[in-house]
Amino acid sequence: MNKTRIQQLLDHILNTPPSMWIMLGFSIGYIVFFIRPILFSAPVMQFFKYVPAADPIGIDLKQMLSYSQSWFVDKQTPYIGRNLYPPLASVLFTPLLFVKFSWAYKIVTLINVFCFVMITLVFPILICREKQVSSLTMLVFITGLFSYGFQFELERGQFNVIAVFICFLSIWIYYYHNKYRYLAYILFTISVQLKVFPLIFIVMLIDDWQDKRNNIKRLLILASLNFVLFFVLGPHVFVDFMKAIIAQTVNPDIGPGNHSIRSFVTLQSYKPGWIWIIHFSGLAQLALLAVIADCIFLSMHQAYRQNQKNINPLLMLTCTIGALLIPSVSIDYKLSILAAPVALLFSDNKYLERANRHGLNIIFGLLLLIFSTAYCSTLFSSTNKPLMFENNFPALITMLLAVTFLSLVYNWKSKKT
């Protein structure tokens, strides 16, 4: 009798819908990173300084406009202060010099909100071609709107979401509007010229993985075009740009709000009893970079084996996490770009249903649970997290490993079915 009950319980667990594992992951994250620190950590409700707000608001946008002013008004190099953006970015922001800063900040903020809605809610609907918005898509969209990363993005006047919107729009046009592919290439190039990191999404501009010759040709042309555009303001400005990038790579800002590999490893050496890590810092960084590169390669390999003719949500998510982890400086406001590929993955009912066709494998369910919990943790500020998790690197690397294994499990189950 007991054996039958145990067997029934196991069957129930194995047949649990994917959405339940995802919701359970969000629930765990909510309890651990909201209920515990705010309501359970002291006899009185805690009100942390959620976002490290700067005075004045929109300080990053103000700096960006100072670079544009240096080039457009002062006729000097835009690489003053701590400018790390491509030369063309200074040109693209020049029109905002003609309005008061308060209006410039409002314009960029509203554009950011519009772009977030588009990539996190509208794009998943268009790509998956569902008549109704799935509950999981809405969950990711709503939580993303109020997330720590997106609030931080808006407070600083940053434009990571804008750059990713342009990049994702180019990918959508490339797959679903073939006759406008040259427009897709132009938009992709603009996104790279705003923020260099969208270049990692170049692998998404492959719709036939078997056509190796044309794929290599296309990617080389796009990469070369973006490199040439770094000279748009002349060779001297290009040299200034490279000097700024190298200086930042060699001596990046280290802190809990920087979730890059370099920052995470260095922060560990600051902890009592962990100073020995500093002697192996370079090796540790290379090892973690190799893990990330292997995950991206494995996801690309799975995409090659499946030879999908539409957007691969697992590969897009892998590239997004790579864009967050690989640069030497990756501040937490970049977490705002994470919601979109997560929403796309969760809205892909065909993917989830195919994985669950013969009952959800317990490994697949646990991977969804781990991924969802780790993602949910990134929605909250470091002020809500214990010392071990205040830096978002562990959560992001956990997500990357889970997504990589999900792609392997999905491919295995696809073959089996």
SVG drawing of the C-alpha trace seen along z (x, -y; Angstrom):
<svg xmlns="http://www.w3.org/2000/svg" viewBox="-6 -74 56 76">
<polyline fill="none" stroke="black" stroke-width="0.4" points="0.0,0.0 2.8,-2.4 4.7,-1.4 1.6,-2.3 1.3,-5.7 5.0,-6.4 4.7,-5.4 1.6,-7.7 3.5,-10.6 6.5,-10.0 4.1,-9.8 2.5,-13.1 5.9,-14.8 7.0,-13.5 3.9,-14.8 3.9,-18.2 3.5,-20.9 6.6,-23.0 4.7,-26.1 4.4,-24.7 8.2,-24.3 8.7,-27.8 6.1,-29.3 7.7,-27.3 11.1,-28.9 9.6,-32.4 7.9,-31.6 11.2,-30.5 13.0,-33.6 10.2,-35.9 10.3,-34.3 14.1,-34.3 14.8,-37.7 11.7,-39.7 9.8,-38.2 12.9,-37.1 15.0,-40.3 12.2,-42.8 9.8,-41.1 11.7,-38.4 15.2,-40.0 14.2,-42.4 11.3,-43.2 10.2,-46.0 9.7,-46.1 12.9,-47.0 13.0,-49.7 16.4,-49.4 17.8,-51.9 16.8,-49.7 18.6,-51.4 21.9,-53.2 20.4,-56.4 22.8,-59.2 22.3,-63.0 21.3,-64.3 19.0,-61.7 20.0,-60.5 23.8,-60.9 24.8,-58.5 22.7,-60.3 24.2,-63.6 27.7,-62.1 26.7,-60.7 25.5,-64.2 28.8,-65.7 30.6,-63.4 28.3,-64.5 28.9,-68.1 32.7,-67.6 32.5,-66.3 29.7,-68.5 30.2,-71.8 33.8,-71.9 35.1,-70.0 37.2,-67.8 37.5,-64.1 34.4,-62.6 36.7,-60.5 36.7,-62.7 36.0,-61.5 35.0,-57.8 33.6,-57.4 33.5,-53.7 30.9,-53.9 31.7,-53.5 32.4,-56.8 29.1,-56.7 27.1,-56.8 28.3,-60.4 26.8,-61.3 23.5,-59.4 22.9,-61.3 23.7,-64.7 20.0,-65.7 19.3,-65.6 21.7,-68.5 19.0,-70.8 16.6,-70.3 16.9,-70.9 18.4,-68.0 15.2,-67.5 13.4,-66.9 16.2,-64.7 16.0,-62.5 12.2,-62.2 12.5,-61.3 15.1,-58.6 13.1,-57.2 9.9,-57.0 11.7,-55.4 13.3,-52.9 9.8,-51.9 8.4,-51.6 11.4,-49.4 11.0,-47.2 7.4,-46.6 8.2,-45.7 11.0,-43.2 9.4,-41.6 5.8,-41.5 5.2,-42.2 8.1,-40.4 7.4,-37.0 3.8,-37.2 4.9,-38.0 7.6,-35.4 5.6,-32.6 2.5,-33.7 0.1,-33.0 -3.3,-34.5 -3.3,-35.1 -0.5,-36.2 0.6,-33.3 0.5,-33.7 4.3,-33.1 5.0,-35.8 2.9,-38.2 4.6,-37.1 8.1,-37.9 6.8,-41.2 5.2,-42.5 8.1,-41.5 10.6,-42.9 8.8,-46.3 9.3,-46.6 12.7,-44.8 15.8,-46.3 17.7,-46.2 15.1,-48.1 14.6,-50.7 18.4,-51.1 18.5,-51.5 15.8,-54.2 17.4,-56.0 20.8,-56.3 19.3,-57.3 21.0,-54.3 20.2,-52.9 21.0,-49.1 17.3,-48.3 17.2,-50.7 20.2,-49.0 18.8,-45.5 15.4,-46.6 17.1,-47.7 19.2,-44.4 16.1,-42.2 14.1,-44.1 16.8,-43.4 16.7,-39.7 12.9,-39.6 13.0,-41.4 15.8,-39.0 13.7,-35.9 10.2,-37.0 10.6,-39.7 13.2,-38.4 12.9,-41.1 14.0,-43.7 17.1,-41.9 19.3,-44.9 17.3,-46.9 17.9,-44.2 21.7,-44.5 21.5,-48.3 19.6,-48.1 21.9,-45.4 24.9,-47.6 23.3,-50.6 22.8,-48.5 26.5,-47.5 27.5,-51.2 25.4,-52.2 26.7,-49.4 29.4,-47.0 27.9,-44.0 25.0,-43.3 27.7,-42.0 27.4,-38.7 23.9,-38.3 25.5,-38.1 25.0,-34.3 21.3,-34.9 21.5,-36.1 21.8,-32.5 18.6,-30.9 20.2,-27.9 23.0,-26.4 23.9,-24.0 24.7,-26.9 28.2,-27.4 29.7,-29.4 27.1,-32.1 26.9,-32.2 30.6,-32.9 30.5,-35.4 27.5,-37.3 29.0,-37.3 32.4,-38.5 30.9,-41.3 28.8,-42.5 31.8,-42.3 34.0,-44.1 31.4,-46.8 31.0,-47.4 34.8,-47.6 35.1,-50.1 32.4,-52.3 34.6,-52.6 36.7,-55.0 33.6,-57.1 35.1,-60.2 38.6,-59.6 41.6,-57.4 42.6,-59.6 39.2,-59.2 39.4,-55.4 42.7,-55.4 41.1,-57.2 38.3,-54.7 40.7,-51.7 42.7,-53.4 39.5,-53.8 38.5,-50.2 41.9,-48.8 42.2,-51.0 38.8,-49.8 39.7,-46.2 42.9,-46.4 41.6,-48.4 37.8,-48.0 35.5,-49.2 35.1,-46.4 32.0,-46.1 28.9,-44.1 27.1,-46.1 29.5,-44.8 28.5,-41.2 31.4,-40.5 33.8,-37.7 36.7,-40.0 34.6,-41.8 33.3,-38.5 36.7,-36.9 38.3,-40.0 35.5,-40.4 36.0,-36.9 39.7,-37.8 38.4,-40.6 36.6,-38.2 38.3,-37.0 40.2,-33.8 39.9,-34.1 42.9,-36.4 44.8,-33.4 42.4,-33.7 44.2,-36.8 47.3,-34.7 45.1,-32.6 42.9,-35.4 44.0,-35.3 43.6,-31.5 40.2,-31.6 39.0,-34.3 40.2,-32.2 38.5,-29.1 35.2,-30.9 35.5,-32.5 36.1,-29.0 32.9,-27.7 30.9,-30.6 32.4,-30.1 31.7,-26.4 28.1,-27.0 27.7,-29.4 29.4,-26.9 27.2,-24.0 24.0,-26.1 25.3,-27.0 26.0,-23.3 22.5,-22.3 21.1,-25.0 23.3,-23.6 22.0,-20.1 18.4,-21.1 18.8,-23.5 15.8,-25.6 14.4,-28.0 13.1,-30.4 14.5,-32.2 16.0,-29.8 15.0,-31.1 17.7,-29.0 20.5,-30.4 19.2,-34.0 19.0,-33.6 22.6,-32.1 23.9,-35.1 22.2,-37.5 23.7,-36.0 27.1,-36.0 26.7,-39.7 26.1,-40.2 29.1,-38.2 31.9,-38.6 32.7,-42.4 35.1,-43.4 32.5,-45.9 28.9,-44.9 26.8,-47.0 23.6,-45.7 21.4,-48.0 22.3,-45.7 20.1,-43.1 17.2,-45.0 17.9,-43.2 17.4,-39.8 13.6,-39.7 13.1,-39.7 14.8,-36.4 13.3,-34.8 9.8,-35.9 10.5,-34.5 11.6,-31.1 8.6,-30.8 6.2,-31.9 7.4,-29.2 4.6,-26.7 5.8,-24.4 9.1,-24.1 7.6,-23.4 5.0,-21.0 7.5,-19.0 9.7,-18.6 6.6,-17.4 5.2,-15.1 5.8,-11.9 5.8,-13.3 8.2,-15.9 11.5,-14.4 12.5,-15.1 15.8,-16.5 14.1,-18.9 11.8,-20.0 14.6,-20.6 16.5,-22.6 13.5,-24.8 13.2,-25.2 16.9,-26.1 16.8,-28.5 13.6,-30.3 14.8,-30.7 18.2,-32.1 16.4,-34.5 14.0,-35.6 16.9,-36.5 18.2,-39.0 14.9,-40.9 15.9,-42.1 18.6,-44.5 21.8,-43.4 20.5,-45.1 18.0,-42.2 20.6,-39.5 23.0,-37.8 26.7,-38.6 27.3,-35.4 24.6,-36.5 24.9,-40.3 26.9,-40.0 24.7,-38.7 27.4,-36.6 26.5,-33.3 22.9,-33.7 23.8,-34.5 26.3,-31.6 23.7,-29.3 21.2,-30.4 23.7,-29.9 24.5,-26.4 20.8,-25.5 20.0,-26.9 22.9,-24.9 21.7,-21.7 18.1,-22.5 19.2,-22.7 20.9,-19.3 17.9,-17.7 15.6,-19.2 17.7,-17.9 17.8,-14.5 14.0,-14.4 13.4,-15.6 15.5,-12.8 13.7,-10.3 10.3,-11.5"/>
</svg>
